[in-house]
Amino acid sequence: MLPIAQQVIEIIQEVSRKLVLPRFRQLKESEIKEKSPGNFVTIVDLEAEAFLKKKLINLIPGSLSIGEEEVETKPMLLELLREDKPVWLLDPLDGTGNFAFGRKPFAIIVAYCFGGETLMGWVHDPLTGETVWAGKGKGCWKGDKRLRLPNTPDLKDMTGSLGKRYAKRIKKFEGSPQNIRRLGCVGKDYIDLVLGNLNFARYSFYLKPWDHAAGVLLHTEAGGHNHLFKADRSYYPALMPEEAIANNEVMLLAPDMHTIKSIADLLNEKIDSKTK
């Protein structure tokens, strides 16, 4: 049983309207906490996650939820992603570091998973009101418009999302992409990837499923490709964050595998021989 996409969109828009936007640039210092260096949580994260959990599990009888903040105290919840149970995967406020200090962008991310794969996903930008969603095998959508990646530009004309060290590395080469950014909001990256405003992105470290499960599905359904370098396969939400960091996992997303290989070469990163 799959949820009705529009019902989920309405719930996400409701939490954005009632809990997220009214607190933007209105937070008290006591409503912001640092979980670890550079990793923040606000009262809005907690309230929005509770709101989403309550509303969404009612849409699908027997469904469960895994929220970013709940996993902080109950990490074993992630094991649910490997079971044959319907699971809502929630990032109630992606880009919390931006939101907490009055910067944009930030996003709300929801994925619906079963048996270790993402069946549906939604990413919402509260500031623009945009919601992009996808269903496995059903395409990627914004409103009633089906989204497909535009024609792939020349490598030098591409825009990418990379951390500072990798941005510096790639810009050294003649004919390489020079328009590199990092917004501090993965959800916004995924919206821009499927809208054609961003052509490639590199992510590593924990690869937390609430950050990537929905967005990867959006990108795939819009015609994009991704690759996990160490696992030598496409992304899957049951990849545990601790497993990803232990293996130094890296994920690249781009319009096609040729671009993925070209970016990997520029970054001096190796793709398993089976993919070459």
PEURHU-V283980 format. One record per pair of residues at least 4 apart in sequence whose C-alpha atoms are under 8 Angstrom apart, sorted by the first residue. I is the first residue (numbers start at 1). J is the second residue. D is the distance in Angstrom with one decimal. If there is no record, write none. Layout:
i->[I:I]
j->[J:J]
d->[D:D]
This chain:
i->[1:2:3:3:3:3:4:5:5:6:7:8:8:9:9:9:10:11:11:11:11:12:12:12:12:13:13:13:13:14:15:15:15:15:15:16:16:16:16:17:17:17:18:19:19:19:19:20:20:20:20:21:21:22:23:23:24:24:24:25:25:25:25:27:27:27:28:31:31:32:32:32:32:32:33:33:33:34:34:34:34:35:35:35:36:38:39:40:40:40:41:41:41:41:41:42:42:42:43:44:44:45:45:45:45:45:46:46:46:47:48:48:48:49:49:49:49:49:49:50:51:52:52:52:53:53:53:53:53:54:55:56:56:57:57:57:57:57:57:58:62:63:63:63:63:64:64:64:64:65:65:65:65:66:66:66:66:66:66:66:66:67:67:67:67:67:67:68:68:68:68:68:69:70:70:71:71:71:71:76:78:78:78:79:79:80:80:81:81:81:81:81:81:81:81:81:82:82:82:82:83:83:83:84:84:84:85:85:86:86:86:86:87:87:87:88:88:88:88:89:89:89:89:89:89:90:90:90:90:91:91:91:91:91:92:92:92:92:93:93:93:93:94:94:94:94:94:94:94:94:95:95:95:95:95:95:95:95:96:96:97:97:98:98:98:98:98:98:98:99:99:99:99:105:105:105:105:105:105:106:106:106:106:106:107:107:107:107:107:107:107:108:108:108:108:108:109:109:109:109:109:109:109:109:110:110:110:110:110:111:111:111:111:111:111:111:111:112:112:112:112:112:113:113:113:113:114:114:116:116:116:117:117:117:118:118:118:118:118:118:119:119:119:120:120:120:120:120:120:121:121:121:121:121:121:121:121:122:122:122:122:122:122:122:123:123:123:123:123:123:123:123:123:124:124:124:124:124:125:125:125:125:125:126:130:131:131:132:132:132:132:132:132:133:133:133:133:134:134:134:134:134:134:134:135:135:135:135:135:136:136:137:138:139:139:139:139:139:140:140:140:140:140:140:140:141:141:141:142:142:147:147:147:148:148:148:148:148:149:149:149:149:149:149:149:149:150:152:152:153:153:154:155:155:155:155:156:156:156:156:157:157:157:158:158:158:158:158:158:159:159:159:159:159:159:159:159:159:160:160:160:160:160:160:160:160:161:161:161:161:161:161:161:161:162:162:162:162:162:162:162:162:163:163:163:164:164:165:166:166:167:167:167:168:169:169:170:170:170:170:170:171:171:171:172:173:176:183:183:185:186:186:186:187:187:187:188:189:189:189:190:190:190:190:190:191:191:192:192:192:193:193:193:193:193:194:194:194:194:199:199:200:200:200:200:201:201:201:202:202:202:202:203:203:203:203:204:204:204:204:204:204:205:205:205:205:205:205:206:206:206:206:206:207:207:207:207:207:208:208:208:209:209:209:209:209:209:210:211:212:212:213:213:213:214:215:216:216:216:217:218:219:219:219:220:220:220:223:224:224:224:224:225:225:225:225:225:225:226:226:226:226:226:226:226:226:226:227:227:227:227:227:227:227:227:228:228:228:228:228:228:228:228:229:229:229:229:229:229:229:230:230:230:230:230:230:231:232:232:232:232:235:235:239:239:240:241:242:243:244:244:245:252:253:254:254:255:255:256:257:258:259:260:261:261:261:262:263:264:264:264:264:265:265:271:271:272]
j->[60:60:7:8:59:60:8:9:133:10:11:12:56:13:122:131:14:15:52:55:56:16:52:108:124:17:124:126:129:18:19:20:48:51:52:20:21:108:126:21:22:126:22:23:44:47:48:24:44:48:126:126:127:26:27:44:99:100:102:99:100:101:102:31:32:100:32:42:43:40:41:42:43:100:40:41:42:38:39:40:41:39:40:41:40:97:97:96:97:100:45:46:96:97:100:46:96:100:47:48:93:49:69:92:93:96:50:69:92:51:52:92:93:53:67:69:90:91:92:54:55:56:90:92:57:65:67:88:90:58:59:60:88:61:62:63:64:65:88:63:86:85:86:87:88:85:86:87:88:87:88:89:90:70:71:77:78:87:88:89:90:71:89:90:91:92:210:72:90:91:92:210:73:74:75:75:76:77:78:80:82:238:240:83:238:85:87:85:87:113:114:115:116:117:237:238:114:115:116:238:114:115:116:114:115:116:114:115:112:113:114:115:112:113:114:110:111:112:113:110:111:112:113:209:210:109:110:111:210:108:109:110:210:211:107:108:109:110:106:107:108:109:106:107:108:109:185:186:187:211:99:105:106:107:184:185:186:187:100:106:101:184:102:103:104:105:106:184:185:103:104:105:106:125:127:183:184:185:188:125:126:185:187:188:123:124:125:126:185:187:188:123:124:125:126:187:121:122:123:124:187:210:211:214:121:122:123:210:214:118:119:120:121:122:210:213:214:118:119:120:121:214:117:118:119:120:118:119:236:237:238:236:237:238:136:213:214:217:236:237:135:136:217:133:134:135:136:214:217:133:134:135:213:214:215:217:218:131:132:133:134:214:215:218:131:132:133:187:188:190:191:214:215:129:130:131:132:187:129:130:131:187:188:130:142:142:143:140:141:142:143:191:218:140:141:142:218:138:139:140:141:217:218:221:139:140:217:218:221:217:221:221:221:146:147:218:221:222:146:147:148:218:219:221:222:145:146:147:146:147:194:195:222:194:195:221:222:223:193:194:195:196:222:223:224:255:196:199:255:157:158:158:175:176:177:259:175:176:177:178:177:178:179:177:178:179:198:199:200:177:178:179:180:181:197:198:199:200:177:179:180:181:198:199:200:201:180:181:182:189:198:200:201:202:166:167:180:181:182:201:202:203:167:181:182:168:182:169:170:267:171:180:181:172:266:267:176:177:178:266:267:176:177:178:176:266:266:188:189:189:190:211:212:191:211:215:192:193:198:201:194:215:216:218:219:195:215:196:197:198:197:198:199:200:219:198:218:219:222:254:255:252:253:254:255:252:253:254:250:251:252:253:207:250:251:252:244:245:248:249:250:251:241:244:245:248:249:250:241:242:243:244:245:211:212:241:244:245:212:240:241:213:237:238:239:240:241:214:215:216:237:217:236:237:218:219:220:226:235:221:222:223:224:225:224:225:226:255:253:254:255:256:234:253:254:255:256:257:234:235:251:252:253:254:256:257:260:232:233:234:235:251:252:253:260:232:233:234:235:249:250:251:252:233:249:250:251:270:271:272:247:248:249:250:271:272:249:271:272:274:275:239:251:243:244:244:245:246:247:248:249:249:260:260:259:260:259:260:260:261:262:263:264:265:271:276:266:267:268:269:270:271:269:270:275:276:276]
d->[7.5:7.6:7.6:7.4:6.6:6.6:6.7:6.3:7.7:6.2:6.4:6.2:7.2:6.1:7.5:7.2:6.0:6.3:7.2:7.1:7.7:6.2:7.3:7.3:7.4:6.0:7.8:7.7:7.9:6.0:5.4:6.6:6.3:7.0:7.3:4.8:5.9:7.9:5.9:5.8:7.2:7.8:6.7:6.8:6.6:7.4:6.4:6.6:6.3:7.4:7.7:6.9:7.7:7.5:5.9:7.4:6.5:7.8:6.5:7.5:7.5:7.1:4.8:6.2:7.5:7.2:7.2:5.5:5.4:7.0:6.0:4.5:6.8:6.7:5.7:5.4:6.2:6.9:5.7:4.4:6.3:5.6:5.6:6.7:7.3:7.5:7.0:6.2:5.8:7.7:6.3:7.9:6.5:7.9:8.0:6.8:7.4:6.9:6.2:5.7:7.6:6.0:7.4:5.7:5.5:7.7:6.3:6.7:7.9:6.2:6.1:5.6:7.6:6.0:6.4:7.6:7.0:7.4:5.1:6.2:6.3:5.8:7.7:7.5:6.1:6.2:7.9:7.9:7.9:6.8:7.1:7.3:7.4:6.9:7.4:5.4:6.2:7.0:7.5:7.9:7.4:6.9:4.9:5.6:7.2:7.7:6.4:4.8:6.1:5.3:4.5:5.9:7.3:7.0:6.9:6.4:7.0:7.0:6.1:4.9:6.1:6.2:6.0:4.6:6.2:7.6:7.5:6.9:6.3:5.7:7.7:6.6:7.6:6.1:7.9:4.6:7.5:6.4:7.4:8.0:8.0:7.8:7.3:7.2:7.7:7.3:7.3:7.8:6.9:7.1:7.0:6.5:5.2:7.9:7.1:5.3:8.0:5.6:4.8:5.8:7.3:5.1:6.8:5.8:4.3:7.7:5.6:6.4:7.1:5.9:4.8:7.7:5.8:5.1:6.2:6.9:5.8:4.8:6.4:5.7:5.0:6.2:7.3:7.6:5.7:6.1:4.9:6.7:5.7:6.0:5.0:6.4:5.3:6.8:7.8:5.1:6.4:7.8:6.6:5.7:5.1:7.5:5.5:5.0:5.9:7.0:5.9:7.0:6.4:7.4:6.4:6.8:4.6:6.6:5.7:4.4:7.2:7.9:5.8:6.8:6.6:7.5:6.2:4.5:5.6:6.6:6.6:7.0:7.9:5.6:6.5:7.5:6.3:7.7:7.6:7.1:7.7:6.4:6.8:6.6:7.4:5.7:7.3:6.9:6.8:5.5:4.8:6.3:7.1:5.6:6.5:5.8:5.1:6.7:7.6:7.2:7.7:5.8:4.6:6.5:6.6:7.1:7.3:6.9:5.8:5.2:6.6:7.4:6.4:6.7:7.7:5.8:4.2:6.3:7.4:6.2:4.8:5.9:5.8:5.1:6.1:7.9:5.5:4.3:5.4:7.1:6.6:6.9:7.0:6.2:5.1:6.1:6.0:7.2:7.4:6.3:7.0:6.9:7.6:6.7:5.8:5.1:7.9:7.4:5.6:4.3:6.1:6.9:7.3:5.4:5.4:6.7:7.4:4.1:6.9:6.6:6.8:6.8:5.8:4.2:6.7:6.0:7.6:7.9:5.7:5.4:6.4:6.2:8.0:7.9:7.1:7.1:7.1:7.0:5.7:4.3:6.5:7.7:5.6:5.3:6.5:8.0:7.0:7.1:7.6:6.2:7.6:7.2:5.7:4.8:7.6:6.8:7.6:5.8:5.4:6.6:6.4:6.8:5.6:4.2:6.0:6.6:5.2:6.7:6.0:6.9:7.6:7.9:7.6:7.1:7.0:7.0:7.4:6.7:7.5:7.8:4.8:6.4:5.8:5.4:7.4:5.6:7.7:5.3:5.4:5.7:4.5:5.5:6.5:6.9:6.8:7.1:5.7:6.9:7.8:7.8:4.4:6.1:8.0:6.0:6.9:6.0:5.6:6.0:7.0:7.2:6.1:8.0:6.6:6.1:6.2:6.6:7.3:6.2:6.0:7.6:5.1:4.7:4.3:6.9:6.0:7.7:7.8:5.5:7.8:6.9:7.5:5.8:7.7:6.6:7.4:5.0:5.8:7.8:7.4:5.2:5.4:6.8:7.4:6.5:4.9:6.4:5.9:5.7:4.8:5.5:5.7:5.0:5.3:7.5:7.5:6.4:4.5:6.4:5.9:5.5:6.5:6.3:5.9:6.2:5.7:7.7:6.0:7.8:6.3:6.2:8.0:6.3:6.1:6.7:6.3:6.2:7.9:6.8:7.7:6.5:6.6:7.1:7.8:5.8:5.9:6.2:6.5:5.6:7.8:7.5:7.8:7.8:7.6:6.6:6.4:6.5:7.7:6.4:7.0:6.9:6.2:6.0:7.2:7.9:6.4:5.3:7.6:7.5:7.0:6.2:7.7:6.0:4.8:5.2:6.0:4.6:5.9:7.2:6.8:7.8:7.0:5.6:6.2:5.9:6.8:7.2:5.3:4.4:7.3:5.8:5.3:6.8:7.2:5.7:4.6:6.6:7.0:5.9:5.3:6.6:7.9:7.8:7.3:5.9:4.5:6.2:7.9:6.7:5.1:6.6:6.7:7.4:4.4:6.5:8.0:5.5:5.2:7.2:7.0:5.8:6.6:8.0:6.7:7.4:5.4:5.3:5.3:7.4:7.4:7.7:7.6:7.5:7.5:5.8:7.6:6.5:7.2:5.4:6.4:6.2:6.0:7.7:7.4:6.0:6.2:6.5:5.1:7.3:4.6:5.9:7.8:6.9:7.2:6.0:4.5:6.2:8.0:5.8:5.6:5.7:5.3:6.4:5.7:6.8:6.8:5.5:4.3:6.4:8.0:7.6:7.6:6.8:5.7:4.6:6.4:5.5:5.6:6.7:7.8:5.5:5.5:5.7:6.0:6.7:5.7:4.6:6.9:7.4:6.4:5.6:6.4:7.2:5.3:6.5:6.9:7.6:5.6:7.0:7.6:7.2:7.6:7.4:6.0:7.7:7.2:7.8:7.5:6.9:6.8:6.3:6.3:6.1:6.2:6.1:5.0:6.2:6.4:6.8:6.2:5.8:6.8:8.0:6.5:6.1:6.2:6.1:6.1:6.1:7.4:8.0:6.4:6.2:6.0:5.0:6.7:7.4:6.0:7.3:6.7:7.3:7.2]
